[in-house]
Every structure is written in structure tokens, then in C-alpha cells.
Amino acid sequence: MLHDVMKTPRRVLMSVDCVGGVWRYGLDLAHSLAARGTKTVLLGFGPRPTADQRAQAQAVPGAKLVWTDQPLDWMAHDEAMLEGVGAAIEEAA
């Protein structure tokens, strides 16, 4: 039974940002998952990606880049700035 589940196409929701190493790690992981038949939604937070970064994401088979207008937690000045994060994740899911 587990074998049948593993053959079923899956989808992963992964949060990313394009400020540092998380971007590269997220794309590498999405690419590896794609090789195993898993589609990835890359849900972005913080500053928007550059045109080059968007092209990198589009080059990952089965990946979809969705960007929010929500800040990164470490860039927020106070908790109120993060109030929309949960709703953004829920909507993407």
C-alpha cells in the first residue's frame, strides 16, 4: 500500500525568499523533488525576486512560483507586520 502512495504524484508547498541561501536551497530541493515526480509550489516572502531569479524558478520542472506581499520575519519591525503571513500560507495551500 505504501508503495502505491509513493507512486502517486505529490505536491509540496515550500516557503522561500530570494535574499540569501534559502533561494538556492529551495530551487535545488524543488529540482530534486521534480526528478521524483513531485510538483513544488515555491511560496515567496520578502523582497521580490529579480528577473533572473524568476527565470531560475521557471526552469524547475513542475515548480510554480507564487509571491506574497508579506515580509520576512526578520525584516518585520513588529508583530503586526506579520499578521497576514498565516493567511497567505493558508491561501496558497
Sine and cosine of phi, psi and omega as CSV:
sin_phi,cos_phi,sin_psi,cos_psi,sin_omega,cos_omega
0.00,0.00,-0.71,0.70,0.04,-1.00
-0.87,0.49,-0.59,0.81,0.03,-1.00
-0.86,0.50,-0.66,0.75,0.03,-1.00
-0.91,0.42,-0.64,0.77,0.02,-1.00
-0.90,0.43,-0.64,0.77,-0.03,-1.00
-0.92,0.39,-0.39,0.92,0.03,-1.00
-0.99,0.12,-0.31,0.95,-0.03,-1.00
-0.94,0.33,0.75,-0.66,0.06,-1.00
-0.84,0.54,0.67,-0.75,-0.03,-1.00
-0.87,-0.49,0.23,-0.97,0.04,-1.00
-0.69,-0.72,0.71,-0.71,-0.03,-1.00
-0.88,-0.48,0.70,-0.72,0.13,-0.99
-0.98,-0.21,0.88,-0.47,-0.07,-1.00
-0.81,-0.58,0.76,-0.65,0.07,-1.00
-1.00,0.10,0.62,-0.79,0.01,-1.00
-0.63,-0.78,0.28,-0.96,0.23,-0.97
-0.65,-0.76,0.30,-0.96,-0.07,-1.00
-0.93,-0.36,0.40,0.92,-0.05,-1.00
-1.00,0.06,-0.61,0.79,-0.08,-1.00
-0.62,-0.79,-0.63,-0.77,-0.09,-1.00
-0.93,0.36,-0.32,0.95,0.00,-1.00
-0.87,0.50,-0.60,0.80,-0.01,-1.00
-0.87,0.50,-0.79,0.61,-0.03,-1.00
-0.89,0.45,-0.70,0.71,0.01,-1.00
-0.87,0.50,-0.72,0.70,-0.02,-1.00
-0.87,0.48,-0.69,0.72,0.02,-1.00
-0.92,0.39,-0.66,0.75,0.02,-1.00
-0.89,0.47,-0.69,0.73,0.01,-1.00
-0.91,0.42,-0.70,0.72,0.03,-1.00
-0.87,0.49,-0.62,0.78,0.03,-1.00
-0.91,0.42,-0.68,0.73,0.03,-1.00
-0.91,0.42,-0.64,0.77,0.04,-1.00
-0.91,0.41,-0.62,0.79,0.01,-1.00
-0.88,0.48,-0.59,0.81,0.02,-1.00
-0.90,0.43,-0.32,0.95,0.02,-1.00
-0.96,-0.27,0.21,0.98,0.07,-1.00
1.00,0.08,0.26,0.97,-0.02,-1.00
-0.98,-0.21,0.77,-0.63,0.07,-1.00
-1.00,0.04,0.53,-0.85,-0.05,-1.00
-0.80,-0.60,0.73,-0.68,0.19,-0.98
-0.98,-0.19,0.89,-0.46,0.03,-1.00
-1.00,-0.06,0.95,-0.31,-0.06,-1.00
-0.99,-0.13,0.93,-0.37,-0.13,-0.99
-0.99,-0.10,0.57,-0.82,0.05,-1.00
-0.78,-0.63,0.44,-0.90,0.06,-1.00
1.00,0.06,-0.35,-0.94,-0.01,-1.00
-0.84,0.55,0.60,-0.80,-0.03,-1.00
-0.93,0.37,0.48,-0.87,0.02,-1.00
-0.94,0.34,0.41,-0.91,0.08,-1.00
-0.96,0.27,0.17,-0.99,0.05,-1.00
-0.86,0.50,-0.63,0.78,0.03,-1.00
-0.90,0.44,-0.68,0.74,0.02,-1.00
-0.92,0.39,-0.63,0.78,0.06,-1.00
-0.88,0.47,-0.65,0.76,0.04,-1.00
-0.90,0.44,-0.63,0.78,0.06,-1.00
-0.87,0.50,-0.70,0.72,0.00,-1.00
-0.92,0.40,-0.64,0.77,0.00,-1.00
-0.92,0.39,-0.39,0.92,0.00,-1.00
-0.98,0.19,-0.17,0.99,0.01,-1.00
-1.00,0.08,0.88,-0.47,-0.01,-1.00
-0.85,0.52,0.73,-0.68,0.07,-1.00
0.97,0.26,0.12,0.99,-0.01,-1.00
-0.99,-0.15,0.57,-0.83,0.06,-1.00
-0.78,-0.63,0.79,-0.61,0.00,-1.00
-0.99,-0.12,0.84,-0.54,0.04,-1.00
-0.82,-0.57,0.85,-0.53,-0.03,-1.00
-0.95,-0.32,0.67,-0.74,0.05,-1.00
-0.98,-0.18,0.19,-0.98,0.12,-0.99
-0.99,-0.15,0.35,0.94,-0.04,-1.00
-1.00,0.00,0.58,-0.82,0.00,-1.00
-0.98,0.19,0.30,-0.95,0.18,-0.98
-0.95,0.30,0.56,-0.83,-0.07,-1.00
-0.85,0.53,-0.61,0.79,-0.05,-1.00
-0.98,0.18,-0.10,1.00,0.07,-1.00
-0.98,-0.19,-0.14,0.99,-0.02,-1.00
-0.97,0.26,0.65,-0.76,0.01,-1.00
-0.99,0.17,-0.45,0.89,0.02,-1.00
-0.39,-0.92,0.16,-0.99,-0.05,-1.00
-0.88,0.47,-0.52,0.86,-0.03,-1.00
-0.87,0.50,-0.52,0.86,0.01,-1.00
-0.92,0.40,-0.33,0.95,-0.07,-1.00
-0.99,-0.16,0.07,1.00,-0.08,-1.00
-0.87,0.49,-0.48,0.88,-0.03,-1.00
-1.00,0.03,-0.07,1.00,-0.08,-1.00
-0.89,0.45,-0.75,0.67,-0.02,-1.00
-0.85,0.52,-0.68,0.73,0.00,-1.00
-0.91,0.41,-0.60,0.80,0.03,-1.00
-0.90,0.44,-0.67,0.74,0.02,-1.00
-0.92,0.40,-0.71,0.70,-0.01,-1.00
-0.87,0.48,-0.67,0.74,0.00,-1.00
-0.90,0.44,-0.67,0.74,0.00,-1.00
-0.92,0.39,-0.59,0.81,-0.01,-1.00
-0.93,0.37,0.00,0.00,0.00,0.00
